[in-house]
Amino acid sequence: MEIKLADFSHKQELLELWREAFGDGDDYILSFLDAYFFPEYNAPVVIADGKVASALYLIEFELYAGMKVIGRCAYLFAAATREYYRGRGYMGALIKYSAELYKNRGISAIFLFPQEGGLKLFDYYARFGFKPVYGAKKIIYGETRGNIDLTGFALVNHEINNTEVFDGLYRAYADFTARQSLSPMKDRLFYFRCAASYLDEPDRYFGVFGRGTNNNVEKFCYVFYKKFENNYYIDDIIIAEYNNIDGIALDFKETAELLADYILASGEDITLEMNILPEDFDDKKLAMILALDEKAENIAGNLKSPVYLNMYMNL
């Protein structure tokens, strides 16, 4: 077994490994590799029997805490091992190699979103020092509060490639992210690709919730959601830049409740499931972080509640 950084000669094997592990089509995989695979830099691999047996990718972003950049972090993505080579400790060796490599590069933290396997994967990554510091609270709404006039409110769906709408979305995302106690800020292109990939799935939508006319809309939030029969699933809420009612600013919870009231009032026998700001570490876990320097370690260790990540869906 040899661990090294993949180069261009490994690209076809990386594609084949990804296809086997995740079942994605070649066009999708190549679109990622062409955009985010940097040869001999960010794709550590295990070479066994002369070929790529295990691989992962690390994509760098700025790491924010309370409106300040505290360093750079790396998003660990698409970690996979060929089925024949599983159970040999290759992925664990890759993670340890990556942590040491990126610590030496001055990266403050590595974070990841465990996908298939749920809590078992959280337990797996915890072996290597990752901590679950990102989460959400799942709320199920069944009826409106009935204390606000919803006349003039609307949830209007949009295409994510509408430049004006996406500009507002990204500004809102960046502002929200920067204000949190600890959060990686995805660059504009990666954020767009995350959003677009979410919307590639059937029955998933992106909309703007607001009030007013087409030419003068007061935005409350941007919304990513799924709809199945009479059930709505709000996967993500991004608070808009100017988010208030009659000059009174709304916080995240109030905005979520207002959106819930609107959806529940729009039809009969509707239920609504929503991810909102987490209150404690027993809420739904979304992602984990491995601190690589003292500053990130101190912040992660002293968090009183988990951080909520807008647009946590992946490519």
C-alpha positions as CSV (number, residue, x, y, z in Angstrom):
1,M,0.0,0.0,0.0
2,E,1.2,3.5,-0.9
3,I,-0.4,6.8,-0.1
4,K,0.3,9.7,-2.5
5,L,-1.4,12.7,-4.1
6,A,-3.2,11.8,-7.3
7,D,-2.0,13.3,-10.6
8,F,-3.6,13.5,-14.1
9,S,-2.6,9.9,-14.8
10,H,-5.0,8.7,-12.1
11,K,-8.1,10.6,-13.5
12,Q,-9.7,7.7,-15.2
13,E,-9.2,5.4,-12.1
14,L,-10.7,8.2,-9.9
15,L,-13.7,8.3,-12.2
16,E,-14.2,4.5,-12.1
17,L,-13.8,4.5,-8.3
18,W,-16.4,7.3,-7.9
19,R,-18.8,5.5,-10.3
20,E,-18.5,2.3,-8.4
21,A,-18.9,3.9,-4.9
22,F,-21.7,6.4,-5.6
23,G,-23.4,5.3,-8.8
24,D,-23.2,8.7,-10.5
25,G,-22.9,9.2,-14.2
26,D,-19.6,10.0,-16.0
27,D,-20.7,13.5,-17.0
28,Y,-21.5,14.4,-13.4
29,I,-18.2,13.0,-12.1
30,L,-16.1,14.6,-14.7
31,S,-17.8,18.0,-14.1
32,F,-16.5,17.7,-10.5
33,L,-13.1,16.5,-11.4
34,D,-12.6,19.2,-14.0
35,A,-13.6,21.9,-11.5
36,Y,-12.2,20.7,-8.2
37,F,-9.5,18.1,-8.8
38,F,-6.0,19.7,-8.6
39,P,-3.3,17.2,-9.5
40,E,-0.7,16.5,-6.9
41,Y,-2.5,18.8,-4.5
42,N,-5.9,17.9,-3.1
43,A,-6.8,14.2,-3.9
44,P,-4.9,11.8,-1.6
45,V,-5.1,8.2,-2.8
46,V,-4.1,4.7,-1.7
47,I,-2.4,2.8,-4.4
48,A,-2.7,-1.0,-4.0
49,D,-1.8,-3.6,-6.6
50,G,-0.7,-0.8,-8.8
51,K,-4.0,1.0,-9.0
52,V,-6.2,3.5,-7.0
53,A,-8.0,1.6,-4.3
54,S,-9.2,4.5,-2.1
55,A,-9.5,8.3,-2.6
56,L,-10.9,11.4,-1.1
57,Y,-10.9,15.1,-2.1
58,L,-10.3,18.3,-0.1
59,I,-11.8,21.6,-1.2
60,E,-10.6,24.7,0.5
61,F,-12.8,27.6,1.9
62,E,-12.4,30.5,4.3
63,L,-13.4,29.7,7.9
64,Y,-15.4,32.4,9.7
65,A,-16.2,33.0,13.3
66,G,-18.2,36.1,14.3
67,M,-17.6,38.1,11.2
68,K,-13.9,37.4,11.2
69,V,-11.9,35.1,9.0
70,I,-9.9,32.8,11.3
71,G,-8.2,30.8,8.6
72,R,-8.9,28.4,5.9
73,C,-10.6,25.1,6.1
74,A,-10.9,22.1,3.8
75,Y,-14.1,20.2,2.9
76,L,-13.5,16.5,2.8
77,F,-15.6,15.2,0.0
78,A,-16.4,11.9,-1.9
79,A,-14.3,9.6,0.3
80,A,-14.5,6.1,-1.2
81,T,-12.8,2.7,-1.3
82,R,-13.2,0.1,-4.0
83,E,-15.4,-2.7,-2.7
84,Y,-12.6,-5.3,-3.1
85,Y,-10.3,-3.3,-0.9
86,R,-12.7,-2.4,1.9
87,G,-12.0,-3.4,5.5
88,R,-8.3,-3.0,5.2
89,G,-8.0,0.4,6.9
90,Y,-7.2,2.3,3.7
91,M,-9.7,5.2,4.4
92,G,-8.5,5.6,8.0
93,A,-4.9,5.9,6.7
94,L,-6.0,8.4,4.1
95,I,-7.7,10.6,6.7
96,K,-4.7,10.6,8.9
97,Y,-2.4,11.4,6.0
98,S,-4.8,14.3,4.9
99,A,-5.0,15.7,8.4
100,E,-1.2,15.9,8.8
101,L,-0.7,17.2,5.2
102,Y,-3.3,20.0,5.6
103,K,-2.1,20.9,9.1
104,N,1.4,21.4,7.7
105,R,-0.2,23.6,5.0
106,G,-1.6,25.9,7.6
107,I,-5.2,24.8,7.2
108,S,-7.3,25.4,10.4
109,A,-9.8,22.6,10.1
110,I,-11.3,19.8,8.0
111,F,-15.0,19.4,7.9
112,L,-17.3,16.8,6.3
113,F,-20.9,15.8,5.9
114,P,-21.4,12.1,6.6
115,Q,-23.9,10.8,4.1
116,E,-24.9,7.1,3.8
117,G,-24.8,5.2,7.0
118,G,-26.1,8.0,9.3
119,L,-24.9,7.9,12.9
120,K,-22.5,4.9,12.1
121,L,-20.5,7.3,10.0
122,F,-20.4,9.9,12.7
123,D,-19.0,7.2,15.0
124,Y,-16.5,6.2,12.3
125,Y,-15.1,9.7,11.8
126,A,-15.1,10.3,15.5
127,R,-12.2,7.8,15.7
128,F,-10.0,10.3,13.9
129,G,-10.9,13.3,16.1
130,F,-13.9,14.7,14.1
131,K,-16.6,16.3,16.3
132,P,-20.2,16.9,15.4
133,V,-20.6,20.7,15.7
134,Y,-23.1,21.4,12.9
135,G,-26.7,20.4,13.2
136,A,-30.4,21.3,12.7
137,K,-33.6,21.0,14.7
138,K,-36.3,19.2,12.9
139,I,-39.8,20.7,13.4
140,I,-43.1,19.3,12.2
141,Y,-45.8,21.9,11.8
142,G,-49.4,20.8,11.5
143,E,-51.4,24.1,11.9
144,T,-50.9,27.8,11.6
145,R,-50.5,30.1,14.6
146,G,-53.4,32.2,13.2
147,N,-52.1,35.5,14.5
148,I,-50.9,37.3,11.3
149,D,-52.7,38.5,8.1
150,L,-51.0,36.6,5.3
151,T,-52.5,38.7,2.5
152,G,-49.9,39.7,0.0
153,F,-47.4,37.0,1.0
154,A,-46.1,34.6,-1.6
155,L,-43.6,31.8,-2.1
156,V,-42.4,32.1,-5.7
157,N,-40.3,29.5,-7.3
158,H,-37.2,30.6,-9.4
159,E,-34.5,29.0,-11.5
160,I,-31.2,29.0,-9.7
161,N,-29.4,30.4,-12.8
162,N,-31.4,33.6,-12.6
163,T,-28.4,35.9,-12.0
164,E,-30.3,38.6,-10.1
165,V,-32.0,36.0,-7.8
166,F,-28.8,34.1,-7.2
167,D,-26.9,37.3,-6.4
168,G,-29.3,38.0,-3.6
169,L,-29.2,34.4,-2.4
170,Y,-25.4,34.3,-2.3
171,R,-25.2,37.7,-0.5
172,A,-27.7,36.4,2.1
173,Y,-25.8,33.1,2.5
174,A,-22.4,34.9,2.9
175,D,-23.8,37.3,5.5
176,F,-25.5,34.6,7.5
177,T,-22.3,32.4,7.4
178,A,-20.0,35.1,8.5
179,R,-22.1,35.9,11.5
180,Q,-22.0,32.4,13.0
181,S,-19.7,31.3,15.7
182,L,-17.8,28.9,13.4
183,S,-18.6,28.2,9.8
184,P,-17.0,27.5,6.4
185,M,-18.0,29.9,3.6
186,K,-18.3,28.2,0.3
187,D,-17.1,30.2,-2.7
188,R,-19.6,31.4,-5.2
189,L,-19.1,28.6,-7.8
190,F,-19.2,25.8,-5.3
191,Y,-22.3,27.2,-3.7
192,F,-24.0,27.4,-7.1
193,R,-23.1,23.9,-7.9
194,C,-24.4,22.6,-4.6
195,A,-27.7,24.4,-5.1
196,A,-28.0,23.3,-8.7
197,S,-27.3,19.6,-7.9
198,Y,-30.0,19.7,-5.2
199,L,-32.5,21.0,-7.7
200,D,-31.5,18.2,-10.2
201,E,-33.5,15.8,-8.0
202,P,-37.2,15.4,-8.8
203,D,-39.8,17.3,-6.9
204,R,-37.3,19.8,-5.4
205,Y,-37.7,23.5,-5.7
206,F,-36.0,26.8,-5.0
207,G,-38.2,29.9,-4.1
208,V,-38.2,33.3,-2.6
209,F,-40.7,34.0,0.2
210,G,-41.8,37.6,0.4
211,R,-44.6,40.1,0.3
212,G,-45.5,42.7,-2.2
213,T,-45.8,43.1,-6.0
214,N,-43.6,41.7,-8.7
215,N,-41.7,44.9,-9.0
216,N,-41.5,45.6,-5.3
217,V,-41.0,42.5,-3.2
218,E,-40.0,42.6,0.4
219,K,-37.9,39.4,0.7
220,F,-38.0,37.4,4.0
221,C,-36.0,34.3,3.0
222,Y,-34.8,32.1,0.2
223,V,-36.1,28.5,0.5
224,F,-35.0,25.1,-0.8
225,Y,-37.8,22.5,-0.4
226,K,-39.2,19.2,-1.5
227,K,-42.9,18.5,-2.1
228,F,-44.5,15.1,-2.1
229,E,-48.2,14.9,-2.3
230,N,-49.4,17.1,0.6
231,N,-46.2,17.1,2.5
232,Y,-43.6,19.9,2.3
233,Y,-40.0,19.4,3.5
234,I,-38.1,22.6,4.0
235,D,-34.4,21.6,3.7
236,D,-32.9,25.0,3.9
237,I,-33.8,28.6,4.8
238,I,-31.5,31.5,3.9
239,I,-32.5,34.8,5.6
240,A,-32.8,37.7,3.1
241,E,-30.8,40.9,3.5
242,Y,-33.9,43.0,4.3
243,N,-35.9,40.8,6.5
244,N,-38.5,42.6,8.6
245,I,-42.2,43.3,9.0
246,D,-43.2,47.0,9.3
247,G,-39.6,47.9,10.2
248,I,-39.2,45.2,12.9
249,A,-36.4,42.7,12.1
250,L,-37.3,39.0,12.1
251,D,-34.9,36.4,13.5
252,F,-34.4,32.9,12.0
253,K,-37.1,31.3,14.1
254,E,-39.7,34.0,13.4
255,T,-39.0,33.8,9.7
256,A,-39.4,30.0,9.8
257,E,-42.7,30.3,11.6
258,L,-44.0,32.9,9.2
259,L,-43.1,30.7,6.2
260,A,-44.7,27.7,7.9
261,D,-47.9,29.7,8.5
262,Y,-48.0,30.7,4.8
263,I,-47.6,27.1,3.5
264,L,-50.0,25.6,6.0
265,A,-52.6,28.2,5.2
266,S,-52.4,27.5,1.4
267,G,-54.2,24.2,1.4
268,E,-56.0,21.5,3.4
269,D,-54.4,18.5,5.1
270,I,-50.9,19.8,4.6
271,T,-48.0,18.8,6.9
272,L,-44.7,20.6,7.0
273,E,-41.3,19.4,8.1
274,M,-38.5,21.9,8.5
275,N,-34.9,22.1,9.5
276,I,-34.3,25.2,11.7
277,L,-31.6,26.4,14.0
278,P,-30.4,23.8,16.5
279,E,-30.7,24.4,20.2
280,D,-28.4,21.7,21.6
281,F,-26.1,18.9,20.5
282,D,-28.9,16.3,20.8
283,D,-30.6,17.8,17.7
284,K,-30.2,16.4,14.2
285,K,-26.5,16.1,13.4
286,L,-25.4,17.4,9.9
287,A,-21.7,17.7,9.8
288,M,-18.4,17.3,11.7
289,I,-15.1,19.2,12.1
290,L,-11.5,18.2,12.8
291,A,-9.7,21.2,14.2
292,L,-6.1,21.4,13.1
293,D,-4.9,24.5,15.0
294,E,-5.4,25.9,18.4
295,K,-7.9,28.7,17.5
296,A,-10.3,26.3,15.7
297,E,-10.0,23.8,18.5
298,N,-10.8,26.4,21.1
299,I,-13.9,27.7,19.3
300,A,-15.2,24.2,18.5
301,G,-14.6,23.1,22.1
302,N,-16.4,26.0,23.6
303,L,-19.5,26.1,21.4
304,K,-22.7,26.2,23.5
305,S,-24.9,25.0,20.7
306,P,-24.2,23.5,17.3
307,V,-23.8,25.7,14.2
308,Y,-26.4,25.7,11.5
309,L,-25.1,25.4,8.0
310,N,-27.1,27.0,5.2
311,M,-27.1,25.0,2.0
312,Y,-25.7,21.9,3.6
313,M,-26.7,19.7,0.6
314,N,-23.8,18.4,-1.4
315,L,-22.8,18.2,-5.0
